[in-house]
Amino acid sequence: MPASCLCFMLPFSLSAQAPSGNPAAPALKVTTHLVVLSVVVTDKKGYPVTNLSKEDFKVFENEQAQAIATFEPAGEPRIAEGEHRSPGLVPAVAMQNGTQPSTILVLDELNVDGEDVMFATQKVQKFLQAQPAVLAQTTSLYLLNKRKLELYGGPTRDRDALLTLLKKNFIELAPHDLESGGTQGASDRLLASMIALGEIALANADQKTRKNVIWIGHGDPLLSDPSVSIVDRDRFLKWIHYTANWLQQTQTTVYTIDPRGVEFDQPTVSGGGNLSMGIAGPSGLTPAELVLESVATESGGAMIRSRNDIDLAIADAARDGSSYYTLSYYPTDRNWDGKFRKIRITVERQELQARTQRGYYAFADGVENNGEQLDWSISRAVTSPLLFNGIGFTATGQRVSAGPVNDKNSKNPAGLARVLLTVNRDSLSWTTQPNGDERSEVTLVTGSMSSSGRVLGYHVREVEVVVEKSKLESGQPVKLTVRTELPAKTDHIRLVLRDASSGRLGTLDLPVATLLR
C-alpha cells in the first residue's frame, strides 16, 4: 500500500479466515490497565445523592483496596425550562462536571409477545408525553425483532419526533418459537439479545459520557430449566460477564423493564435500593436465573419487574442513571490472567448505597486476538445493521477496473475499487518508539455487501501505522489506502477499523454508486 505524508503501513496478513460459525463471547482487554467506573449513589428511598467527595468512596477489587486515581463529582438535578415537577416526570439534569448522560430505549419484540409490546409502546408514549418538547437528554429508540436490530429513531432531543415514530405501525409478529416454547428457541433468542446489546454499546462508543440503556422486555429463565445442560449454563454466565465487559469499556449501564406487569404477590428488591424497583418471578425464580436481566445488575443498573406503571418505571430508570460519579483506579494486581475480577464500592455513610458494574475480565495484551474472539468482533462489525463509532473516520473511493455490475450470470468480480480512509488520530492508541516516532496497530476490513446486507466477500488486513517524530505536531489525520474487490451485486463497501490496543471498533458504509470513475 502507498505511504501517506504522515505514516506508512506494513500489512502483516493479506488474507483472512472466514468468521467462526459459532461466535465466541466477545472480549476486551484492559490495555491501559485503568478501570473507569460510573457510580450511582442513592439514599434509602432510592433518590440520587450528589454531594459526596472523593474521600467518601472506597474501591475494592477482589476485596483488595484500590487507590482512586481520578474523580468527577455527580451532576445536580434541577427542573428544566418548561418542565413541571410531578411523580411521572424525569428531572432534567445539569451535570456539574460538564457531561450529560444519554438515554437509549429498546423495545424488545424478539422476546415479548405482540400484546405486551403494544402495551409497552403506549407506556413509552406516555413517558415521552410527560417530558418537555426539548428532552433533557439525548434519546435514541431501538427495535429488536426476529429480523434485525434497528435504530428506529434518534439520537435526538426532539420529543415529538420520537412520538411520531411510535404512532406508526411497526410491531411485528412474535417469533414462532416464542409461542411454541422450547429451550433451543429461547437459547437462540438470548444469544441474539446479547449480541444486540453489545452492538448498541459499540454503536454509541463515540459518546464519552454515560449511556443508560432502558431495555423494555424480558429474557427467558434458561438457568432454571432442567433441560439446560451445565455446559450451557456456564456458557450463558460467560456471556453475561463478557457483555458486561463491553458495557464497562463503553460506559454503558443497563436497566431492564418487564412489560408483562404485576404477576406475583411478593416482589423483592434489586438494584438501586428503590422500593419501586421490585423483582420477582414465577415459582420463586431468583434474579441469578434471569439471564438477560442479570446483565443489568452486572453493569451497575437494575432490573425492574412486577409493575404495571411502565411509564413511571422508565422514569425511575432514567432518573437513577442521571446523576453519577465517575472515578477510576489502576488495579494493584498486575497479573493479567483473563480471570473475572469483582468490583465493590462503599461510601462512608452507611445509609447510602453505591452501585457500579460488578467486575470485568482482566485480559492481558493480545488475549482477545486469539482465534474465535477476534473473528467474533470483526464478523459482528461487518454484518451488524448498526454502525460502530469507536473510531472516527471518513472514506472516499474510485473504481480502478470496470466489470459487469449486477450481472447475475457473471462469476467474475464486477471490478476493483481503491478506497482512501481518513482517520481521526485521536481515535487510535499510540506507543512512542525509541527514535521518537509514534506507532499504532489496526485491523482494516473491507466487506462487499449486497443491498440486503449479505456479505459477498471480505478481506482482513493487519496494518502498522507510523507517524514520524518530525510530523507529530502537524495534527493531520492518518490516511490509509486499500484496494478491494467488487463482486457482482455489490451495493456498498462496509469498512471496519479496529484498534489493536484498545479494541475500539469503527465502521462506515461506502455506497458503490458514489465511487468515482
C-alpha positions in Angstrom: 0.0 0.0 0.0 1.3 3.5 -0.7 2.6 5.7 2.1 1.0 8.9 3.0 2.7 12.0 4.2 2.2 11.1 7.8 2.5 7.3 8.0 3.4 4.1 6.3 1.5 0.9 6.5 3.0 -2.5 6.5 0.4 -5.3 6.1 1.0 -8.3 8.4 -1.5 -10.5 6.6 -3.1 -10.3 3.2 -5.8 -12.9 3.7 -8.3 -13.7 6.4 -10.0 -16.8 7.7 -13.8 -16.9 7.5 -15.6 -15.8 10.7 -16.4 -18.6 13.0 -19.9 -20.1 12.6 -20.3 -20.3 16.3 -19.1 -16.9 17.6 -17.4 -17.0 21.0 -18.1 -14.4 23.7 -16.5 -11.0 22.8 -13.6 -9.9 24.8 -12.0 -6.6 25.5 -8.5 -6.4 27.0 -7.6 -3.8 29.7 -4.6 -2.4 27.8 -4.1 0.8 29.8 -5.0 -1.1 33.0 -7.0 1.9 34.0 -10.5 0.9 35.2 -13.1 3.6 34.8 -16.3 3.3 36.9 -19.6 5.1 36.6 -21.1 5.1 40.1 -24.7 5.9 41.2 -25.3 6.6 44.9 -28.8 6.5 46.3 -30.4 7.0 49.8 -32.8 4.7 51.5 -35.7 5.9 49.3 -33.8 5.4 46.1 -33.1 9.0 45.4 -29.7 10.1 44.0 -27.1 11.6 46.4 -24.9 14.1 44.6 -22.9 15.9 47.3 -20.2 13.4 48.0 -16.4 13.9 47.5 -13.6 11.6 46.6 -12.8 10.9 50.2 -16.3 9.4 50.8 -15.6 6.5 48.4 -13.6 3.3 48.8 -13.0 0.9 45.9 -12.2 -2.8 46.3 -11.2 -5.3 43.5 -11.4 -8.9 44.7 -11.7 -7.4 48.2 -8.3 -5.7 47.8 -8.5 -1.9 48.5 -7.6 0.3 45.4 -6.3 3.9 45.3 -8.7 6.2 43.4 -6.8 7.8 40.6 -9.4 10.3 39.2 -12.7 11.5 40.4 -15.5 13.6 38.9 -18.5 14.7 41.0 -22.1 13.9 40.2 -24.5 16.3 38.5 -27.1 18.2 40.5 -30.7 17.5 39.3 -32.8 20.6 38.5 -36.1 21.2 36.8 -35.7 22.2 33.1 -37.4 25.2 31.5 -40.9 24.3 30.6 -41.0 21.2 32.9 -43.3 20.8 35.9 -42.3 18.6 38.8 -44.6 15.5 39.2 -44.0 11.9 40.1 -44.3 11.0 36.4 -41.5 13.2 35.2 -37.8 12.6 34.9 -35.9 15.6 36.2 -33.6 17.3 33.7 -30.0 17.1 34.8 -27.3 19.8 34.6 -24.1 17.9 35.2 -21.6 19.8 37.3 -18.7 18.1 35.5 -19.9 19.2 32.1 -21.1 15.7 31.0 -24.6 14.7 30.2 -25.8 11.1 30.1 -27.8 9.8 27.1 -30.9 7.6 27.2 -31.3 4.6 24.9 -34.8 3.0 24.8 -35.0 -0.6 23.4 -38.4 -2.2 22.5 -37.8 -5.9 22.6 -40.1 -7.6 20.0 -37.9 -10.7 19.9 -38.7 -12.0 23.4 -42.1 -10.3 24.1 -45.5 -11.2 22.6 -47.3 -8.6 20.5 -49.9 -7.7 23.1 -47.2 -6.8 25.7 -45.2 -4.9 23.0 -48.3 -2.7 22.2 -48.8 -2.1 26.0 -45.1 -1.2 26.4 -45.3 1.2 23.3 -48.3 3.0 24.9 -46.3 3.4 28.1 -43.2 4.8 26.3 -45.5 7.3 24.6 -47.0 8.3 28.0 -43.5 8.7 29.4 -42.4 10.9 26.5 -45.6 13.0 26.6 -44.7 13.9 30.2 -41.4 15.4 29.1 -40.7 18.9 27.8 -40.6 19.3 24.0 -36.8 19.6 24.1 -35.8 16.5 26.0 -33.3 16.9 28.9 -31.2 14.1 27.5 -30.3 12.9 24.0 -32.6 9.9 23.4 -32.5 7.0 20.9 -35.1 4.4 20.2 -34.1 0.9 19.1 -36.2 -2.0 17.9 -35.2 -5.7 18.3 -37.3 -8.1 16.3 -36.8 -11.5 14.6 -35.2 -9.9 11.6 -32.7 -7.5 13.0 -31.7 -4.8 15.5 -32.8 -1.4 14.1 -32.1 2.2 15.2 -35.7 3.4 14.8 -35.3 6.9 16.0 -32.7 9.4 17.2 -30.4 10.2 18.7 -32.4 13.3 19.3 -33.7 15.7 21.9 -36.9 16.3 19.9 -39.7 14.6 21.9 -42.3 15.0 19.2 -40.1 13.3 16.6 -40.0 10.2 18.7 -43.7 10.3 19.5 -44.4 10.5 15.7 -42.4 7.3 15.1 -44.2 5.5 18.0 -47.6 6.1 16.4 -46.6 4.2 13.3 -47.5 0.5 12.9 -44.1 -1.1 13.4 -45.0 -4.1 15.6 -44.2 -7.5 14.0 -45.5 -11.0 14.7 -43.6 -12.7 17.5 -41.1 -15.5 16.6 -42.8 -18.9 16.2 -40.7 -20.4 19.0 -41.9 -17.7 21.4 -45.4 -19.0 21.0 -44.5 -22.7 20.9 -41.9 -22.7 23.6 -38.7 -24.8 23.7 -35.3 -24.4 25.2 -33.4 -24.2 21.9 -35.5 -21.3 20.6 -35.1 -19.5 23.9 -31.3 -20.1 23.7 -31.1 -18.6 20.2 -33.1 -15.5 21.2 -31.0 -15.0 24.2 -27.8 -15.1 22.1 -29.4 -12.6 19.6 -30.3 -10.3 22.5 -26.8 -10.4 24.0 -25.3 -9.6 20.6 -27.8 -6.8 20.1 -26.9 -5.3 23.5 -23.2 -5.4 22.7 -23.8 -3.8 19.3 -25.8 -0.9 20.9 -22.8 -0.3 23.3 -20.4 -0.3 20.4 -22.6 1.9 18.2 -22.6 4.6 20.9 -19.0 4.2 21.9 -18.1 7.6 20.5 -20.1 9.3 23.3 -17.7 9.8 26.1 -20.4 10.0 28.7 -22.6 7.5 30.5 -25.2 5.7 28.3 -28.3 4.4 30.1 -29.9 1.6 28.1 -33.5 1.0 29.2 -34.4 -2.4 27.7 -38.2 -3.0 27.8 -38.5 -6.7 27.5 -37.7 -9.9 29.4 -35.4 -12.8 28.9 -36.0 -16.5 29.5 -35.2 -18.3 32.7 -32.9 -20.7 31.0 -30.7 -21.3 34.0 -33.7 -22.8 35.9 -34.8 -25.0 33.0 -33.9 -28.7 33.9 -33.3 -29.4 30.2 -30.4 -26.9 30.1 -27.1 -28.6 30.5 -24.4 -27.5 32.9 -22.2 -26.6 30.0 -24.9 -24.3 28.6 -25.4 -22.7 32.0 -21.7 -21.9 32.2 -21.8 -20.6 28.6 -24.7 -18.2 29.4 -22.9 -16.9 32.5 -19.8 -16.2 30.5 -21.9 -14.3 28.0 -23.2 -12.1 30.9 -19.7 -11.4 32.0 -18.3 -10.8 28.6 -21.2 -8.5 27.6 -20.6 -6.6 30.9 -17.0 -6.1 29.7 -18.2 -4.4 26.6 -20.6 -2.2 28.6 -17.9 -1.3 31.1 -15.5 -0.2 28.4 -18.1 2.0 26.7 -19.6 3.4 30.0 -23.0 1.8 29.3 -25.4 0.9 32.1 -28.5 -1.3 31.5 -31.9 -1.2 33.1 -34.4 -3.9 32.1 -38.2 -3.4 32.5 -40.5 -6.4 32.2 -43.6 -5.2 30.3 -45.8 -8.0 31.5 -46.7 -6.1 34.6 -47.7 -7.5 38.0 -47.6 -11.3 38.1 -46.6 -12.1 41.6 -47.6 -11.2 45.2 -44.3 -10.6 47.0 -41.6 -8.7 44.9 -38.1 -8.4 46.2 -35.7 -5.5 45.8 -32.7 -5.4 43.4 -30.6 -2.6 42.0 -30.8 0.9 43.4 -32.4 0.3 46.7 -35.6 1.9 45.4 -38.6 0.0 46.6 -40.3 0.8 43.3 -37.7 -1.4 41.6 -39.1 -4.7 42.6 -38.3 -8.0 41.0 -39.9 -11.4 41.3 -40.5 -14.4 39.2 -42.8 -17.4 38.9 -42.2 -20.3 41.2 -39.6 -18.5 43.2 -37.4 -17.6 40.3 -34.3 -15.8 41.6 -32.5 -12.9 39.9 -29.5 -15.1 39.1 -31.7 -17.3 36.9 -32.9 -14.3 34.8 -30.1 -14.5 32.3 -30.8 -11.4 30.2 -31.8 -9.3 33.2 -28.7 -10.3 35.1 -26.7 -8.1 32.7 -28.5 -5.1 34.2 -27.1 -5.7 37.7 -23.7 -6.7 36.3 -23.5 -3.3 34.6 -24.5 -1.3 37.7 -28.1 -0.8 36.6 -31.3 -2.5 37.8 -33.9 -5.0 36.8 -37.5 -3.7 37.2 -40.3 -6.2 37.4 -43.9 -6.6 38.8 -45.1 -3.1 37.8 -48.0 -2.0 35.6 -46.9 1.6 35.5 -44.2 1.1 32.9 -44.0 4.8 32.1 -43.0 5.6 35.7 -40.6 2.6 35.7 -38.9 4.2 32.7 -38.8 7.5 34.6 -37.3 5.7 37.6 -34.6 4.2 35.4 -33.8 7.5 33.7 -33.7 9.3 37.0 -31.4 6.7 38.6 -28.9 7.0 35.8 -29.0 10.7 35.5 -26.7 11.7 38.4 -23.5 9.7 38.6 -19.9 9.9 39.8 -17.0 9.0 37.6 -13.9 7.6 39.2 -11.0 5.4 38.1 -8.2 3.3 39.5 -5.1 1.3 38.4 -5.5 -2.3 39.7 -2.8 -3.4 42.2 -3.0 -6.9 40.8 -0.7 -6.8 37.7 -1.3 -10.4 36.7 -3.5 -10.1 33.6 -4.7 -13.7 33.6 -8.1 -13.2 31.9 -10.0 -14.1 35.0 -13.1 -12.2 36.2 -12.4 -9.6 38.9 -15.2 -8.4 41.2 -15.5 -4.7 42.0 -17.1 -3.4 45.1 -17.8 0.3 46.0 -18.6 1.6 49.5 -19.3 5.0 50.9 -18.7 6.4 54.4 -22.3 7.0 55.2 -23.9 3.6 55.9 -27.4 4.6 55.0 -26.3 5.2 51.4 -25.9 2.6 48.6 -23.2 2.9 45.9 -23.7 0.9 42.7 -21.5 0.3 39.8 -20.6 -2.6 37.5 -19.8 -5.8 39.3 -16.5 -6.5 37.6 -14.5 -7.1 34.5 -12.3 -9.7 32.8 -8.6 -8.7 33.1 -7.2 -9.6 29.7 -3.5 -9.3 29.0 -2.3 -7.6 25.9 -3.3 -9.6 22.8 -5.5 -12.1 24.6 -8.6 -11.2 22.6 -6.6 -11.7 19.4 -6.9 -15.5 19.8 -8.9 -17.2 17.1 -12.6 -17.1 17.6 -12.7 -14.0 19.8 -11.1 -11.8 17.2 -13.3 -13.5 14.5 -16.4 -12.7 16.6 -15.7 -9.0 17.0 -14.8 -8.5 13.4 -17.7 -10.5 12.0 -20.2 -8.5 14.1 -18.7 -5.3 12.8 -19.0 -6.4 9.2 -22.6 -7.8 9.5 -24.2 -5.5 12.1 -27.0 -3.3 10.8 -25.6 -0.6 13.1 -22.5 1.5 12.5 -19.9 1.4 15.3 -18.4 4.7 16.3 -15.4 3.8 18.5 -13.0 5.1 15.8 -13.8 8.2 13.7 -13.0 8.2 10.0 -14.3 9.1 6.6 -13.8 7.4 3.2 -13.9 8.1 -0.5 -13.4 5.6 -3.3 -12.6 5.3 -7.0 -13.1 2.4 -9.4 -9.8 1.2 -10.8 -11.2 -1.5 -13.1 -14.6 -1.9 -14.7 -16.7 -5.0 -15.0 -20.2 -6.3 -15.4 -22.1 -4.7 -12.5 -25.2 -6.6 -11.2 -24.8 -9.4 -13.8 -26.3 -12.4 -12.1 -24.7 -14.8 -14.6 -21.1 -13.4 -14.1 -18.8 -15.4 -11.8 -16.1 -12.7 -12.0 -15.7 -9.6 -9.8 -17.6 -6.6 -11.1 -14.3 -4.7 -10.6 -11.9 -3.2 -8.1 -12.0 -0.1 -6.1 -9.3 2.0 -4.4 -10.5 3.4 -1.1 -8.9 6.2 0.9 -9.7 6.3 4.6 -9.1 9.5 6.6 -8.8 8.5 10.3 -9.0 10.8 13.3 -5.6 10.3 15.0 -7.1 10.8 18.5 -9.3 7.7 17.9 -6.2 5.4 17.8 -3.8 4.2 20.5 -0.2 5.1 20.1 3.1 4.0 21.5 6.3 6.0 21.4 9.2 4.3 19.7 12.9 4.7 20.8 13.5 7.2 17.9 10.5 9.3 19.0 8.1 8.1 16.2 4.6 7.1 17.2 3.2 3.7 16.2 -0.3 2.2 16.1 -1.7 -1.1 15.0 -5.1 -1.5 13.4 -7.1 -4.2 11.7 -8.7 -3.0 8.5 -11.6 -4.9 7.0 -13.3 -4.3 3.7 -16.6 -6.1 3.1 -18.5 -6.2 -0.2 -22.2 -6.1 0.8 -25.4 -6.6 -1.1 -28.4 -4.2 -0.8 -29.9 -6.7 1.7 -26.8 -6.8 3.9 -25.5 -10.1 2.7 -21.7 -10.5 2.7 -20.5 -11.1 -0.9 -16.8 -11.1 0.1 -14.4 -9.6 2.5 -10.7 -9.1 3.3 -8.8 -8.5 6.5 -5.5 -6.7 6.8 -3.4 -6.1 9.9 -1.7 -2.7 9.4 1.1 -0.9 11.2 0.8 2.9 11.2 3.8 5.0 12.0 3.9 8.8 12.3 7.4 10.2 12.1 8.6 12.4 15.1 9.1 15.4 12.9 5.4 15.3 11.8 3.8 14.8 15.2 2.9 18.4 15.7 1.1 18.8 12.4 -2.1 17.2 13.9 -3.1 16.0 10.5 -5.3 12.8 10.3 -4.0 9.4 9.3 -4.6 8.4 5.7 -4.9 4.7 4.7 -5.3 3.5 1.1 -6.6 0.0 0.3 -7.9 -1.9 -2.8 -10.9 -4.1 -2.6 -12.8 -6.3 -4.9 -16.4 -5.5 -6.0 -18.2 -8.8 -6.7 -21.4 -8.7 -8.8 -24.4 -7.4 -6.9 -22.2 -5.2 -4.6 -24.3 -2.4 -3.2 -21.8 -0.9 -0.7 -18.5 -1.5 0.9 -18.5 -2.0 4.7 -15.3 -0.6 6.1 -14.1 -1.7 9.6 -11.3 -0.3 11.6 -10.3 -2.0 14.9 -7.6 -0.6 17.2 -5.4 -3.5 18.3 -4.5 -1.9 21.6 -7.9 -0.7 22.9 -10.2 -3.0 21.0 -12.3 0.0 19.8 -14.2 -0.5 16.6 -15.3 2.0 13.9 -17.4 1.1 10.8 -18.6 3.1 7.8 -20.6 2.2 4.6 -19.3 3.5 1.3 -22.0 3.1 -1.4 -20.7 1.8 -4.7 -22.8 4.4 -6.5 -20.5 7.1 -5.0 -17.3 5.7 -6.3 -15.5 7.9 -8.8 -14.7 6.5 -12.3 
